[in-house]
Amino acid sequence: MVPDDRRTSGERLDDERHASWTEYRRLVISELERINVSLDKLNAELSSMKTDIALLQLKASVWGAVSGAVVAVGIILMRFIST
């Protein structure tokens, strides 16, 4: 390698660009890894929310069926009593 005092300004600029790009590349990789971790957490939370929604839909269906059955039994009893 040529000592700094013998290198041309173009060579020094190339070295600075290379060093700058290396540092920037590390920053980009670090940010991508951070974003990936956040995305994994969001995916896990979304999966949990989907499960919760499915459970709530099931509960709503059961309560709807029970309510419908209670109303039907009430109507049948009213007709039975009134005859």
C-alpha positions as CSV (number, residue, x, y, z in Angstrom):
1,M,0.0,0.0,0.0
2,V,1.2,3.5,-0.8
3,P,1.8,5.9,2.1
4,D,-0.8,8.6,2.5
5,D,1.6,11.4,1.4
6,R,2.3,9.7,-1.9
7,R,-1.3,8.9,-2.8
8,T,-3.3,11.0,-5.2
9,S,-6.4,12.8,-4.1
10,G,-8.4,10.4,-6.2
11,E,-7.0,7.4,-4.4
12,R,-7.8,9.0,-1.0
13,L,-11.3,9.9,-2.2
14,D,-11.8,6.3,-3.3
15,D,-10.7,5.0,0.1
16,E,-13.0,7.5,1.8
17,R,-15.9,6.4,-0.3
18,H,-15.1,2.8,0.4
19,A,-14.9,3.4,4.1
20,S,-18.1,5.5,3.9
21,W,-19.9,2.8,2.0
22,T,-18.7,0.1,4.4
23,E,-20.1,2.1,7.4
24,Y,-23.3,2.8,5.5
25,R,-23.7,-0.9,4.6
26,R,-23.3,-1.8,8.3
27,L,-26.0,0.7,9.2
28,V,-28.4,-0.6,6.5
29,I,-27.9,-4.2,7.6
30,S,-28.4,-3.2,11.3
31,E,-31.6,-1.4,10.4
32,L,-32.9,-4.3,8.3
33,E,-32.2,-6.7,11.2
34,R,-34.1,-4.4,13.6
35,I,-37.0,-4.1,11.2
36,N,-37.1,-7.9,10.8
37,V,-37.3,-8.4,14.5
38,S,-40.2,-5.9,14.7
39,L,-41.9,-7.6,11.8
40,D,-41.6,-11.0,13.5
41,K,-43.2,-9.5,16.6
42,L,-46.0,-8.0,14.6
43,N,-46.7,-11.3,12.8
44,A,-46.9,-13.1,16.2
45,E,-49.3,-10.5,17.5
46,L,-51.4,-10.6,14.4
47,S,-51.6,-14.4,14.7
48,S,-52.7,-14.0,18.3
49,M,-55.3,-11.5,17.3
50,K,-56.7,-13.8,14.6
51,T,-57.1,-16.5,17.2
52,D,-58.9,-14.1,19.5
53,I,-61.2,-13.0,16.7
54,A,-62.1,-16.6,15.8
55,L,-62.8,-17.3,19.5
56,L,-65.1,-14.2,19.7
57,Q,-66.9,-15.3,16.5
58,L,-67.5,-18.7,18.0
59,K,-68.8,-17.2,21.3
60,A,-71.1,-14.9,19.4
61,S,-72.5,-17.8,17.4
62,V,-73.1,-19.8,20.5
63,W,-74.9,-16.9,22.2
64,G,-76.9,-16.3,19.1
65,A,-78.0,-20.0,19.0
66,V,-78.8,-20.0,22.7
67,S,-80.9,-16.8,22.3
68,G,-82.7,-18.1,19.3
69,A,-83.5,-21.3,21.2
70,V,-84.8,-19.4,24.2
71,V,-87.1,-17.3,22.0
72,A,-88.3,-20.5,20.1
73,V,-89.0,-22.3,23.4
74,G,-90.8,-19.2,24.7
75,I,-93.0,-19.0,21.6
76,I,-93.8,-22.8,21.7
77,L,-94.7,-22.5,25.4
78,M,-96.9,-19.5,24.7
79,R,-98.8,-21.4,22.0
80,F,-99.0,-24.5,24.1
81,I,-100.4,-22.5,27.1
82,S,-102.8,-20.5,25.0
83,T,-104.4,-23.6,23.5
